[in-house]
Amino acid sequence: MKSKLKIHIFAHSLVSDWNHGNAHFLRALARDLGRMGHDVRCHEELGSWSLSNLVQNERERSIAAIDHFRETFKDLRIFFYRNDSTLENHLKEHLADADLVIIHEWNHPEVVNSILNLKKELKFHALFHDTHHRAYSRPGELLRFHMHLFDGVLAFGEALRKIYKDGFGMSNVWTLHEAADIETFHPIAAKKDADILWIGNWGDDERSRELQEFLIEPASESPDRKVVVHGVRYPDNALASLKNAGIEYRGYIPNLEVPQAYAESALALHLPRNQYANGLSGIPTIRVFEALACAATLVCSPWQDVEGLFRPNMDFICVPSGEAMKAEINHLLKDETARKQIGANGLQTIHARHTSMHRAEQLTEIIEELVA
């Protein structure tokens, strides 16, 4: 294999992380592939849904968020396209000498299929990158993609890999977990401003029960605790529930500002969507990696680390019920030594196994296997 590959990544957006957690990992992965010597180019649609919502909903704050992104990831080369009659020319121009095209699952099917239709002519390999639960929860939606034209799938967990292997009949499927960008996510010394922090979007009712049991009820029964929530797309009834429980809702937070939020909070919560506690059990979403990289003391609602990525009850604490969550919060807020030890454990595991550079190296090995 050539030591330097021309890699193109098509993502919904890299510029905006508004309701778009996939941007977190993709930004760092593209940067680190470039640092390994590969020629990496990123593509996103001009005026993507996430970027449009960032600008429309956050207004002046969006300017600062975009500027912060550009300054932090100044090495990324992003090429914008329109999903119209000019798309084919954009693809032929940019992919003429491509070795590999990585297409994230949150792209318009017509864009994905237009890329795949050029594979034979332009002679590149194509990998489908999936960091969502649709293959489990709504598999029919993936039929809009010409999956048979992909050379393989990058799945962000073993349970998802098995679905593509056994359910979709894909012959080449690799598990590529998300990971932390440790240049951005690292411990920061700061005065504590909150007792409990949760960062997450409402999620279309995909974790409304978990939010009620593991966040809202514990907060309502401990009015002396300062509980802070960041996220977007909360309906009025959800905002009312947070307010009634005494929870301070602070809205959108750019991901690059999250390390400061972790530093200013004594405890952080992880409340996975129900798909990741059931059929896709064992897949940690990006927030777990980022929180541990900041040495946050992380307390989780039920999920099973079936792949052994972490050291449960050492790197984080997982509780079985809302009552156990209340007890664990009370215990840890009184025990600073325990909080620091859990944070140090999680940080150690991230640096040993779960950085974006680890994944860039793994992906390079996958590409070597694919080309061979």
Buried (B, 14 or more C-beta within 10 A) or exposed (E): EEEEBBBBBBBBBBBBBBBBBBBBBBBBBBBBBBEBEBBBBBBBBEEBBBBBBBBEBBEEBBEEBBEBBEEBBEEBEBBBBEBEEEBEEBBEEBBEEBBBBBBBBBBBEEBBBBBBEBBEEBEBBBBBBBBBBBBBBEEEEBEEBBBEBBBBBBBBBBBBBEBBBEEBEBEBBBBBBBBBBBBBBBBEEEEEBBBBBBBBBBBEEBBBEBBBBBBBBBBBEBEEBBBBBBBBBBEEEBBEBBEEBBBEBBEBBBBBBBBBBBBBBBBBBBBBBBBBBBBBBBBBBBBBBBBBBBBBBBBBBBBEBEBEBBEBEBBBBBBEEBEBBBEBBEEBBEEEEEBEEBBBBBBBBBBEEBBBBBBBEBBBEBBEEBEE
